[in-house]
Amino acid sequence: MGTTQGVKTFANNSKIGERCFLFEVVGISAQGGNSLNYPIRQSGNTFISVPYSRMNQEMRRINRLGGKIINITPVGIDTAVAASSSNSQNKSNSSNSKPMTQAKEKKKTNIPVNIYKPKNPYKGKCLENYELVAEGGSGTVRHLTFDLSEGDLRYLEGQSIGIIPPGTDDKGKPHKLRLYSIASTRHGDTLDDETVSLCVRQLEYQNEQGETVYGVCSTYLCNLSVDEDVAITGPVGKEMLLPDDEDATIVMLATGTGIAPFRAFLWRMFKEQEQNPDYQFKGLAWLIFGIPYTANILYKDDLEKMAADYPDNFRLTYAISREQKTDEGSKMYVQSRVSEYADELFEMIQKPKTHVYMCGLKGMEPPISETFTAEAEKRGMNWDDLRKQMKKEHRWHVEVY
């Protein structure tokens, strides 16, 4: 890495034409094992030109040295980068010129809604459909990915799409669409912005006559073959969106396929940093995931690898109802874990940077509310008032069924 008039550059970039980004950094400390060949400033702004291929490495280095990236600007490999001198003479001489880059508030995210409607759905193809439940688990849950390359469908983490199953109902009318939470980030599982993925459990239940009934749309999706067409609508939803705040605390309470939006959150936070130079998560994400058996832990390997790789930023807690017991000997559900960590969680949710998300079976909501009511009373507070305030501040997000 070399320096050019106060701007740090990576001199050994051998990829001609590789895209670069200009990092504006504040608060870098001299402590932390600096072994670089340029001085580290303890105050003011430092500008570092970084090739795309080294962005993650440089972000980790800056975090390790106590710095904070306040702005990232794309620059061409051949673009001249204006210097920002630290001495007072240069500052006075350039007082009438515009600063090279400014720490400014991020633009508000444009939320796409109903790009494709039921009367004119997008026709995509199924690219993959594989089982998520391991041997010995309960039921069937499939991970499906659909091609979006022939249309304009785009979406954000936390949104849903509609699926219209083919055929007609028992009245001879076309089937109505069913909504499913999106399980991929805006970039898709193929990281090219041209796919969307779902996590679908086949609905199965007994009717009053004791007959086994299978859900129309879930059965259709679980049996969908690769290359088959699928009618897609949406996206819809603003309730479950991930905040732009990179320092936020994100508490996620999920049962079963309620993991879908949180998979998208976690992939954006920990697996796709290179695709998101304007979003580098530095806060805390805590997932409490309820499932009946260990074999039903969806995306288990990925979740546990992220927890191991990012121990300071990701906390993973399982509630395995058929295998774990509470101290009282009852089955372990998500609400049981919330009760177990009630004091810690309630302290968290009082902080303005904490967001709570709940997705899955609606049965977990009342006991969780009871737990927080009790915790609030211990502190002389009213849970209903706090929840309303959190809702008003867009920090309380619930999508249950």
DRENPAKE-550605 format. One record per residue (C-alpha): y, x, z; residue in one letter; residue number from 1. Coordinates in steps of 0.25 Angstrom, whole numbers, plus 5000, padded with zeros to 4 digits. Each point is the difference from the previous one (the first is absolute). Example, Ala and Ser with C-alpha at 12.3 -4.5 7.8 and 13.67 -1.06 7.14 Angstrom:
BEGIN
<node py="4982" px="5049" pz="5031" aa="a" i="1"/>
<node py="5014" px="5006" pz="4998" aa="s" i="2"/>
//
This chain:
BEGIN
<node py="5000" px="5000" pz="5000" aa="m" i="1"/>
<node py="5014" px="5005" pz="4996" aa="g" i="2"/>
<node py="5014" px="4996" pz="5003" aa="t" i="3"/>
<node py="5012" px="4997" pz="4991" aa="t" i="4"/>
<node py="5013" px="4999" pz="5007" aa="q" i="5"/>
<node py="4995" px="4993" pz="5012" aa="g" i="6"/>
<node py="4990" px="4991" pz="4993" aa="v" i="7"/>
<node py="4985" px="5004" pz="5002" aa="k" i="8"/>
<node py="4991" px="5000" pz="4988" aa="t" i="9"/>
<node py="4986" px="5003" pz="4997" aa="f" i="10"/>
<node py="5000" px="5012" pz="4991" aa="a" i="11"/>
<node py="4985" px="5000" pz="4997" aa="n" i="12"/>
<node py="5000" px="4987" pz="4993" aa="n" i="13"/>
<node py="4991" px="5003" pz="4988" aa="s" i="14"/>
<node py="4999" px="4986" pz="4995" aa="k" i="15"/>
<node py="5011" px="4999" pz="4989" aa="i" i="16"/>
<node py="5006" px="4987" pz="5000" aa="g" i="17"/>
<node py="4995" px="4995" pz="5013" aa="e" i="18"/>
<node py="5009" px="4990" pz="5006" aa="r" i="19"/>
<node py="5007" px="5005" pz="5012" aa="c" i="20"/>
<node py="5007" px="4993" pz="5012" aa="f" i="21"/>
<node py="5012" px="5004" pz="5008" aa="l" i="22"/>
<node py="4998" px="4998" pz="5015" aa="f" i="23"/>
<node py="5012" px="4999" pz="5009" aa="e" i="24"/>
<node py="4995" px="5004" pz="5014" aa="v" i="25"/>
<node py="5007" px="5000" pz="5014" aa="v" i="26"/>
<node py="4996" px="5005" pz="5014" aa="g" i="27"/>
<node py="4991" px="5011" pz="4996" aa="i" i="28"/>
<node py="4998" px="5009" pz="5012" aa="s" i="29"/>
<node py="4997" px="5015" pz="5000" aa="a" i="30"/>
<node py="4988" px="4997" pz="5009" aa="q" i="31"/>
<node py="4987" px="4997" pz="4994" aa="g" i="32"/>
<node py="4994" px="5012" pz="4994" aa="g" i="33"/>
<node py="5010" px="5003" pz="4989" aa="n" i="34"/>
<node py="4994" px="5010" pz="4990" aa="s" i="35"/>
<node py="5009" px="4997" pz="4988" aa="l" i="36"/>
<node py="5009" px="5010" pz="4993" aa="n" i="37"/>
<node py="5013" px="4992" pz="5002" aa="y" i="38"/>
<node py="5008" px="4997" pz="5013" aa="p" i="39"/>
<node py="4998" px="4986" pz="5006" aa="i" i="40"/>
<node py="5013" px="4993" pz="5004" aa="r" i="41"/>
<node py="5000" px="4993" pz="5013" aa="q" i="42"/>
<node py="5011" px="4990" pz="4997" aa="s" i="43"/>
<node py="5006" px="4994" pz="4987" aa="g" i="44"/>
<node py="4992" px="4997" pz="4988" aa="n" i="45"/>
<node py="4990" px="5008" pz="4992" aa="t" i="46"/>
<node py="4996" px="4997" pz="4986" aa="f" i="47"/>
<node py="4987" px="5004" pz="4994" aa="i" i="48"/>
<node py="4995" px="4999" pz="4986" aa="s" i="49"/>
<node py="4985" px="4996" pz="5000" aa="v" i="50"/>
<node py="4990" px="4999" pz="4988" aa="p" i="51"/>
<node py="4992" px="4987" pz="5001" aa="y" i="52"/>
<node py="4987" px="5007" pz="5002" aa="s" i="53"/>
<node py="5005" px="5006" pz="5013" aa="r" i="54"/>
<node py="5008" px="4988" pz="5006" aa="m" i="55"/>
<node py="4989" px="4997" pz="5011" aa="n" i="56"/>
<node py="4999" px="5014" pz="5004" aa="q" i="57"/>
<node py="5015" px="5002" pz="5001" aa="e" i="58"/>
<node py="5002" px="4986" pz="5008" aa="m" i="59"/>
<node py="4989" px="5005" pz="5010" aa="r" i="60"/>
<node py="5007" px="5013" pz="5002" aa="r" i="61"/>
<node py="5014" px="4993" pz="5002" aa="i" i="62"/>
<node py="4994" px="4991" pz="5010" aa="n" i="63"/>
<node py="4993" px="5011" pz="5007" aa="r" i="64"/>
<node py="5014" px="5008" pz="5001" aa="l" i="65"/>
<node py="5006" px="4987" pz="5006" aa="g" i="66"/>
<node py="5008" px="4996" pz="4988" aa="g" i="67"/>
<node py="5003" px="4987" pz="4994" aa="k" i="68"/>
<node py="5000" px="4997" pz="4985" aa="i" i="69"/>
<node py="5012" px="4990" pz="4999" aa="i" i="70"/>
<node py="5001" px="5000" pz="4985" aa="n" i="71"/>
<node py="4991" px="5003" pz="4988" aa="i" i="72"/>
<node py="5006" px="5001" pz="4986" aa="t" i="73"/>
<node py="4991" px="5002" pz="4987" aa="p" i="74"/>
<node py="5005" px="5012" pz="4991" aa="v" i="75"/>
<node py="4995" px="5006" pz="4987" aa="g" i="76"/>
<node py="4994" px="5013" pz="5000" aa="i" i="77"/>
<node py="5011" px="5006" pz="4992" aa="d" i="78"/>
<node py="5011" px="4992" pz="5007" aa="t" i="79"/>
<node py="5010" px="5009" pz="5007" aa="a" i="80"/>
<node py="5001" px="4997" pz="5015" aa="v" i="81"/>
<node py="5014" px="5001" pz="5006" aa="a" i="82"/>
<node py="5001" px="5008" pz="5013" aa="a" i="83"/>
<node py="5005" px="4995" pz="5013" aa="s" i="84"/>
<node py="5006" px="5012" pz="5007" aa="s" i="85"/>
<node py="5000" px="5000" pz="5015" aa="s" i="86"/>
<node py="5013" px="5008" pz="5002" aa="n" i="87"/>
<node py="5013" px="4993" pz="5003" aa="s" i="88"/>
<node py="5008" px="5007" pz="4989" aa="q" i="89"/>
<node py="4990" px="4994" pz="4989" aa="n" i="90"/>
<node py="5001" px="4986" pz="5007" aa="k" i="91"/>
<node py="5015" px="5000" pz="5000" aa="s" i="92"/>
<node py="5000" px="5005" pz="4985" aa="n" i="93"/>
<node py="4991" px="4989" pz="4996" aa="s" i="94"/>
<node py="5006" px="4989" pz="5009" aa="s" i="95"/>
<node py="5004" px="4992" pz="4987" aa="n" i="96"/>
<node py="4987" px="5001" pz="4993" aa="s" i="97"/>
<node py="4988" px="4990" pz="5002" aa="k" i="98"/>
<node py="4989" px="5005" pz="5009" aa="p" i="99"/>
<node py="4987" px="5003" pz="4993" aa="m" i="100"/>
<node py="4992" px="4990" pz="5007" aa="t" i="101"/>
<node py="5003" px="4990" pz="5011" aa="q" i="102"/>
<node py="4992" px="4994" pz="5011" aa="a" i="103"/>
<node py="5001" px="4986" pz="4997" aa="k" i="104"/>
<node py="4993" px="4987" pz="5004" aa="e" i="105"/>
<node py="4988" px="4997" pz="4991" aa="k" i="106"/>
<node py="5001" px="4989" pz="4990" aa="k" i="107"/>
<node py="4994" px="4987" pz="5004" aa="k" i="108"/>
<node py="4987" px="4998" pz="4994" aa="t" i="109"/>
<node py="4999" px="4990" pz="4989" aa="n" i="110"/>
<node py="4989" px="4990" pz="5004" aa="i" i="111"/>
<node py="4992" px="4995" pz="4988" aa="p" i="112"/>
<node py="4996" px="4985" pz="5001" aa="v" i="113"/>
<node py="4992" px="4991" pz="4990" aa="n" i="114"/>
<node py="5001" px="5009" pz="4988" aa="i" i="115"/>
<node py="4988" px="4992" pz="4995" aa="y" i="116"/>
<node py="4998" px="4985" pz="5004" aa="k" i="117"/>
<node py="4988" px="4991" pz="4999" aa="p" i="118"/>
<node py="5003" px="4994" pz="4987" aa="k" i="119"/>
<node py="5001" px="5013" pz="4993" aa="n" i="120"/>
<node py="4992" px="5010" pz="5009" aa="p" i="121"/>
<node py="4998" px="5015" pz="4996" aa="y" i="122"/>
<node py="4986" px="5003" pz="4994" aa="k" i="123"/>
<node py="4995" px="5013" pz="5006" aa="g" i="124"/>
<node py="4986" px="5006" pz="4999" aa="k" i="125"/>
<node py="4992" px="5004" pz="5012" aa="c" i="126"/>
<node py="4999" px="5015" pz="5001" aa="l" i="127"/>
<node py="4991" px="5001" pz="5012" aa="e" i="128"/>
<node py="4992" px="4992" pz="5010" aa="n" i="129"/>
<node py="4992" px="5006" pz="5011" aa="y" i="130"/>
<node py="4995" px="4996" pz="5013" aa="e" i="131"/>
<node py="5007" px="5005" pz="5013" aa="l" i="132"/>
<node py="4990" px="4995" pz="5011" aa="v" i="133"/>
<node py="4990" px="5010" pz="5003" aa="a" i="134"/>
<node py="4985" px="4997" pz="5002" aa="e" i="135"/>
<node py="4998" px="4992" pz="5013" aa="g" i="136"/>
<node py="5013" px="4993" pz="4999" aa="g" i="137"/>
<node py="5004" px="4986" pz="4999" aa="s" i="138"/>
<node py="5003" px="4993" pz="4987" aa="g" i="139"/>
<node py="5006" px="5006" pz="4988" aa="t" i="140"/>
<node py="5014" px="5006" pz="4997" aa="v" i="141"/>
<node py="5003" px="5006" pz="4987" aa="r" i="142"/>
<node py="5012" px="5009" pz="4996" aa="h" i="143"/>
<node py="5005" px="4996" pz="4986" aa="l" i="144"/>
<node py="5010" px="5007" pz="4991" aa="t" i="145"/>
<node py="5007" px="4993" pz="4988" aa="f" i="146"/>
<node py="5007" px="5006" pz="4988" aa="d" i="147"/>
<node py="5015" px="4997" pz="4999" aa="l" i="148"/>
<node py="5003" px="5009" pz="4989" aa="s" i="149"/>
<node py="5002" px="4989" pz="4990" aa="e" i="150"/>
<node py="5011" px="4992" pz="5008" aa="g" i="151"/>
<node py="5012" px="5001" pz="5009" aa="d" i="152"/>
<node py="4993" px="4997" pz="5013" aa="l" i="153"/>
<node py="5006" px="5009" pz="5011" aa="r" i="154"/>
<node py="4999" px="4998" pz="5015" aa="y" i="155"/>
<node py="5003" px="5006" pz="5014" aa="l" i="156"/>
<node py="4991" px="5003" pz="5012" aa="e" i="157"/>
<node py="4998" px="4987" pz="5008" aa="g" i="158"/>
<node py="5001" px="4991" pz="4989" aa="q" i="159"/>
<node py="4989" px="4991" pz="4994" aa="s" i="160"/>
<node py="4995" px="4995" pz="4986" aa="i" i="161"/>
<node py="4994" px="4987" pz="4996" aa="g" i="162"/>
<node py="4986" px="5000" pz="4993" aa="i" i="163"/>
<node py="4997" px="4987" pz="4991" aa="i" i="164"/>
<node py="4985" px="4999" pz="4999" aa="p" i="165"/>
<node py="4994" px="4995" pz="4987" aa="p" i="166"/>
<node py="4995" px="4986" pz="4998" aa="g" i="167"/>
<node py="5003" px="4986" pz="5007" aa="t" i="168"/>
<node py="4998" px="4994" pz="5013" aa="d" i="169"/>
<node py="4992" px="4988" pz="5003" aa="d" i="170"/>
<node py="5011" px="4991" pz="4995" aa="k" i="171"/>
<node py="5000" px="5007" pz="4987" aa="g" i="172"/>
<node py="5013" px="5007" pz="5002" aa="k" i="173"/>
<node py="5003" px="5015" pz="4999" aa="p" i="174"/>
<node py="4997" px="5007" pz="5013" aa="h" i="175"/>
<node py="5013" px="5003" pz="5008" aa="k" i="176"/>
<node py="5004" px="5015" pz="5002" aa="l" i="177"/>
<node py="4996" px="5007" pz="5013" aa="r" i="178"/>
<node py="5009" px="5011" pz="5006" aa="l" i="179"/>
<node py="4994" px="5013" pz="5004" aa="y" i="180"/>
<node py="5008" px="5011" pz="5008" aa="s" i="181"/>
<node py="5001" px="5013" pz="4991" aa="i" i="182"/>
<node py="4992" px="5012" pz="5005" aa="a" i="183"/>
<node py="5007" px="5011" pz="4992" aa="s" i="184"/>
<node py="5014" px="5006" pz="5000" aa="t" i="185"/>
<node py="5010" px="4997" pz="4989" aa="r" i="186"/>
<node py="4994" px="5012" pz="4992" aa="h" i="187"/>
<node py="4986" px="4994" pz="5000" aa="g" i="188"/>
<node py="4987" px="5007" pz="5003" aa="d" i="189"/>
<node py="5001" px="5008" pz="4987" aa="t" i="190"/>
<node py="5014" px="5005" pz="5004" aa="l" i="191"/>
<node py="5006" px="4996" pz="4987" aa="d" i="192"/>
<node py="5007" px="4987" pz="5003" aa="d" i="193"/>
<node py="4990" px="4992" pz="4991" aa="e" i="194"/>
<node py="4990" px="4994" pz="5010" aa="t" i="195"/>
<node py="4999" px="4991" pz="5012" aa="v" i="196"/>
<node py="4989" px="4999" pz="5010" aa="s" i="197"/>
<node py="4994" px="4989" pz="5009" aa="l" i="198"/>
<node py="4991" px="5000" pz="5012" aa="c" i="199"/>
<node py="4992" px="4987" pz="4999" aa="v" i="200"/>
<node py="4989" px="4994" pz="5009" aa="r" i="201"/>
<node py="4991" px="4990" pz="4994" aa="q" i="202"/>
<node py="5002" px="4987" pz="5008" aa="l" i="203"/>
<node py="4988" px="4994" pz="5005" aa="e" i="204"/>
<node py="4998" px="4988" pz="5009" aa="y" i="205"/>
<node py="4991" px="4988" pz="5004" aa="q" i="206"/>
<node py="5005" px="4986" pz="4997" aa="n" i="207"/>
<node py="4997" px="4988" pz="5008" aa="e" i="208"/>
<node py="4987" px="4998" pz="4993" aa="q" i="209"/>
<node py="4996" px="5014" pz="5004" aa="g" i="210"/>
<node py="5001" px="5005" pz="4985" aa="e" i="211"/>
<node py="5005" px="5014" pz="4997" aa="t" i="212"/>
<node py="5013" px="4999" pz="4993" aa="v" i="213"/>
<node py="5007" px="5012" pz="4993" aa="y" i="214"/>
<node py="5014" px="5001" pz="4997" aa="g" i="215"/>
<node py="5004" px="4998" pz="4986" aa="v" i="216"/>
<node py="5010" px="5011" pz="4998" aa="c" i="217"/>
<node py="4994" px="5010" pz="5009" aa="s" i="218"/>
<node py="4986" px="4999" pz="4994" aa="t" i="219"/>
<node py="5006" px="5001" pz="4986" aa="y" i="220"/>
<node py="5007" px="5013" pz="5004" aa="l" i="221"/>
<node py="4989" px="5006" pz="5007" aa="c" i="222"/>
<node py="4991" px="4998" pz="4988" aa="n" i="223"/>
<node py="5010" px="5004" pz="4990" aa="l" i="224"/>
<node py="4995" px="5010" pz="4990" aa="s" i="225"/>
<node py="5008" px="5013" pz="4995" aa="v" i="226"/>
<node py="5008" px="4997" pz="4988" aa="d" i="227"/>
<node py="5000" px="4985" pz="5002" aa="e" i="228"/>
<node py="5014" px="4993" pz="4999" aa="d" i="229"/>
<node py="5007" px="4994" pz="5013" aa="v" i="230"/>
<node py="5012" px="4991" pz="5001" aa="a" i="231"/>
<node py="5010" px="5006" pz="5009" aa="i" i="232"/>
<node py="5013" px="4994" pz="5005" aa="t" i="233"/>
<node py="5011" px="5005" pz="5009" aa="g" i="234"/>
<node py="5003" px="5008" pz="5007" aa="p" i="235"/>
<node py="5005" px="4992" pz="5012" aa="v" i="236"/>
<node py="5004" px="5002" pz="5015" aa="g" i="237"/>
<node py="5011" px="5007" pz="5008" aa="k" i="238"/>
<node py="4994" px="4998" pz="5014" aa="e" i="239"/>
<node py="4991" px="5012" pz="5000" aa="m" i="240"/>
<node py="5009" px="5011" pz="4993" aa="l" i="241"/>
<node py="5000" px="5014" pz="5006" aa="l" i="242"/>
<node py="5013" px="5005" pz="5005" aa="p" i="243"/>
<node py="5007" px="5011" pz="4993" aa="d" i="244"/>
<node py="5003" px="5007" pz="5013" aa="d" i="245"/>
<node py="4991" px="5013" pz="5000" aa="e" i="246"/>
<node py="5001" px="5002" pz="5015" aa="d" i="247"/>
<node py="4996" px="4985" pz="5003" aa="a" i="248"/>
<node py="4988" px="4997" pz="5009" aa="t" i="249"/>
<node py="4990" px="4991" pz="4993" aa="i" i="250"/>
<node py="4990" px="4992" pz="5008" aa="v" i="251"/>
<node py="4990" px="4993" pz="4992" aa="m" i="252"/>
<node py="4990" px="4990" pz="5005" aa="l" i="253"/>
<node py="4989" px="4996" pz="4990" aa="a" i="254"/>
<node py="4987" px="4993" pz="4999" aa="t" i="255"/>
<node py="4990" px="5002" pz="4989" aa="g" i="256"/>
<node py="5007" px="4999" pz="4986" aa="t" i="257"/>
<node py="5013" px="4999" pz="5007" aa="g" i="258"/>
<node py="5000" px="5015" pz="4999" aa="i" i="259"/>
<node py="5005" px="4999" pz="4985" aa="a" i="260"/>
<node py="5015" px="5001" pz="5002" aa="p" i="261"/>
<node py="4998" px="5011" pz="5011" aa="f" i="262"/>
<node py="4991" px="5008" pz="4990" aa="r" i="263"/>
<node py="5012" px="4999" pz="4991" aa="a" i="264"/>
<node py="5010" px="5004" pz="5011" aa="f" i="265"/>
<node py="4991" px="5012" pz="5005" aa="l" i="266"/>
<node py="4997" px="5005" pz="4985" aa="w" i="267"/>
<node py="5015" px="5000" pz="4998" aa="r" i="268"/>
<node py="5003" px="5008" pz="5013" aa="m" i="269"/>
<node py="4989" px="5010" pz="5000" aa="f" i="270"/>
<node py="4993" px="5001" pz="4986" aa="k" i="271"/>
<node py="5011" px="4999" pz="4990" aa="e" i="272"/>
<node py="5011" px="5008" pz="5005" aa="q" i="273"/>
<node py="5002" px="5007" pz="4987" aa="e" i="274"/>
<node py="5002" px="4987" pz="4993" aa="q" i="275"/>
<node py="5011" px="4996" pz="5010" aa="n" i="276"/>
<node py="5010" px="5011" pz="5001" aa="p" i="277"/>
<node py="5010" px="4990" pz="5006" aa="d" i="278"/>
<node py="4990" px="4995" pz="5011" aa="y" i="279"/>
<node py="4993" px="5011" pz="5009" aa="q" i="280"/>
<node py="4995" px="4993" pz="5012" aa="f" i="281"/>
<node py="5003" px="5007" pz="5013" aa="k" i="282"/>
<node py="4998" px="4989" pz="5010" aa="g" i="283"/>
<node py="4988" px="4994" pz="5007" aa="l" i="284"/>
<node py="4990" px="4990" pz="4994" aa="a" i="285"/>
<node py="4990" px="4994" pz="5009" aa="w" i="286"/>
<node py="4988" px="4991" pz="4994" aa="l" i="287"/>
<node py="4992" px="4991" pz="5009" aa="i" i="288"/>
<node py="4989" px="4996" pz="4991" aa="f" i="289"/>
<node py="4990" px="4988" pz="5004" aa="g" i="290"/>
<node py="4986" px="4999" pz="4993" aa="i" i="291"/>
<node py="4987" px="4995" pz="5004" aa="p" i="292"/>
<node py="4991" px="5013" pz="4998" aa="y" i="293"/>
<node py="5003" px="5015" pz="4997" aa="t" i="294"/>
<node py="4994" px="4997" pz="4986" aa="a" i="295"/>
<node py="5012" px="4990" pz="4998" aa="n" i="296"/>
<node py="5011" px="5011" pz="5002" aa="i" i="297"/>
<node py="5006" px="4999" pz="4986" aa="l" i="298"/>
<node py="5005" px="5013" pz="4995" aa="y" i="299"/>
<node py="4995" px="5007" pz="5012" aa="k" i="300"/>
<node py="4999" px="5014" pz="4994" aa="d" i="301"/>
<node py="5014" px="5000" pz="4995" aa="d" i="302"/>
<node py="5006" px="4994" pz="5013" aa="l" i="303"/>
<node py="4993" px="5010" pz="5009" aa="e" i="304"/>
<node py="5004" px="5012" pz="4991" aa="k" i="305"/>
<node py="5014" px="4996" pz="5001" aa="m" i="306"/>
<node py="4999" px="4998" pz="5015" aa="a" i="307"/>
<node py="4994" px="5015" pz="5000" aa="a" i="308"/>
<node py="5011" px="5005" pz="4991" aa="d" i="309"/>
<node py="5012" px="4994" pz="5006" aa="y" i="310"/>
<node py="4997" px="4999" pz="5015" aa="p" i="311"/>
<node py="5015" px="4999" pz="5004" aa="d" i="312"/>
<node py="5003" px="4989" pz="4990" aa="n" i="313"/>
<node py="4988" px="4991" pz="4999" aa="f" i="314"/>
<node py="4992" px="4994" pz="5011" aa="r" i="315"/>
<node py="4987" px="4992" pz="4997" aa="l" i="316"/>
<node py="4993" px="4990" pz="5009" aa="t" i="317"/>
<node py="4988" px="4992" pz="4997" aa="y" i="318"/>
<node py="4996" px="4987" pz="5006" aa="a" i="319"/>
<node py="4986" px="4998" pz="4997" aa="i" i="320"/>
<node py="4996" px="4986" pz="5005" aa="s" i="321"/>
<node py="4985" px="5001" pz="4999" aa="r" i="322"/>
<node py="4998" px="5014" pz="5005" aa="e" i="323"/>
<node py="5012" px="5002" pz="5010" aa="q" i="324"/>
<node py="5003" px="4993" pz="5013" aa="k" i="325"/>
<node py="5012" px="4999" pz="5009" aa="t" i="326"/>
<node py="5000" px="5004" pz="5014" aa="d" i="327"/>
<node py="4997" px="4985" pz="5004" aa="e" i="328"/>
<node py="4988" px="5000" pz="4991" aa="g" i="329"/>
<node py="5006" px="4992" pz="4989" aa="s" i="330"/>
<node py="4999" px="5003" pz="4985" aa="k" i="331"/>
<node py="5011" px="5010" pz="4995" aa="m" i="332"/>
<node py="5010" px="4993" pz="4991" aa="y" i="333"/>
<node py="5014" px="5005" pz="4995" aa="v" i="334"/>
<node py="5006" px="4991" pz="5011" aa="q" i="335"/>
<node py="4991" px="5007" pz="5010" aa="s" i="336"/>
<node py="5006" px="5014" pz="4995" aa="r" i="337"/>
<node py="5014" px="4994" pz="5001" aa="v" i="338"/>
<node py="4997" px="4996" pz="5014" aa="s" i="339"/>
<node py="4994" px="5014" pz="5003" aa="e" i="340"/>
<node py="5013" px="5007" pz="4995" aa="y" i="341"/>
<node py="5010" px="4989" pz="5004" aa="a" i="342"/>
<node py="5009" px="5008" pz="5008" aa="d" i="343"/>
<node py="5001" px="5011" pz="4990" aa="e" i="344"/>
<node py="5002" px="4990" pz="4988" aa="l" i="345"/>
<node py="5010" px="4992" pz="5007" aa="f" i="346"/>
<node py="5009" px="5012" pz="5003" aa="e" i="347"/>
<node py="4999" px="5004" pz="4986" aa="m" i="348"/>
<node py="5004" px="4986" pz="4994" aa="i" i="349"/>
<node py="5013" px="5000" pz="5008" aa="q" i="350"/>
<node py="5005" px="5012" pz="4992" aa="k" i="351"/>
<node py="5008" px="4997" pz="4988" aa="p" i="352"/>
<node py="4992" px="5009" pz="4991" aa="k" i="353"/>
<node py="4986" px="4993" pz="5003" aa="t" i="354"/>
<node py="4994" px="4990" pz="4990" aa="h" i="355"/>
<node py="4988" px="4991" pz="5003" aa="v" i="356"/>
<node py="4991" px="4995" pz="4989" aa="y" i="357"/>
<node py="4989" px="4990" pz="5002" aa="m" i="358"/>
<node py="4990" px="4997" pz="4988" aa="c" i="359"/>
<node py="4987" px="4993" pz="5001" aa="g" i="360"/>
<node py="4994" px="4988" pz="5008" aa="l" i="361"/>
<node py="5010" px="4991" pz="5007" aa="k" i="362"/>
<node py="4991" px="5000" pz="5012" aa="g" i="363"/>
<node py="5006" px="5013" pz="5005" aa="m" i="364"/>
<node py="5014" px="4995" pz="5000" aa="e" i="365"/>
<node py="5000" px="4991" pz="5013" aa="p" i="366"/>
<node py="4993" px="5010" pz="5009" aa="p" i="367"/>
<node py="5009" px="5011" pz="4995" aa="i" i="368"/>
<node py="5012" px="4991" pz="5003" aa="s" i="369"/>
<node py="4995" px="4997" pz="5014" aa="e" i="370"/>
<node py="4998" px="5015" pz="5003" aa="t" i="371"/>
<node py="5015" px="5003" pz="4996" aa="f" i="372"/>
<node py="5004" px="4988" pz="5008" aa="t" i="373"/>
<node py="4994" px="5006" pz="5012" aa="a" i="374"/>
<node py="5006" px="5014" pz="4997" aa="e" i="375"/>
<node py="5014" px="4994" pz="4998" aa="a" i="376"/>
<node py="4999" px="4993" pz="5014" aa="e" i="377"/>
<node py="4997" px="5012" pz="5007" aa="k" i="378"/>
<node py="5013" px="5006" pz="4995" aa="r" i="379"/>
<node py="5008" px="4987" pz="5002" aa="g" i="380"/>
<node py="5001" px="4997" pz="4985" aa="m" i="381"/>
<node py="4996" px="4988" pz="4992" aa="n" i="382"/>
<node py="4990" px="5003" pz="4988" aa="w" i="383"/>
<node py="5004" px="4989" pz="4992" aa="d" i="384"/>
<node py="5015" px="5005" pz="5000" aa="d" i="385"/>
<node py="4995" px="5014" pz="4997" aa="l" i="386"/>
<node py="4991" px="4996" pz="4988" aa="r" i="387"/>
<node py="5011" px="4991" pz="4994" aa="k" i="388"/>
<node py="5010" px="5012" pz="5001" aa="q" i="389"/>
<node py="4989" px="5009" pz="4994" aa="m" i="390"/>
<node py="4998" px="4990" pz="4989" aa="k" i="391"/>
<node py="5015" px="4999" pz="4997" aa="k" i="392"/>
<node py="5000" px="5016" pz="4999" aa="e" i="393"/>
<node py="4988" px="4999" pz="4990" aa="h" i="394"/>
<node py="4991" px="5008" pz="5010" aa="r" i="395"/>
<node py="4990" px="4989" pz="5003" aa="w" i="396"/>
<node py="4991" px="4997" pz="4988" aa="h" i="397"/>
<node py="4988" px="4990" pz="5000" aa="v" i="398"/>
<node py="4991" px="4996" pz="4989" aa="e" i="399"/>
<node py="4988" px="4993" pz="5006" aa="v" i="400"/>
<node py="4990" px="4990" pz="4994" aa="y" i="401"/>
//
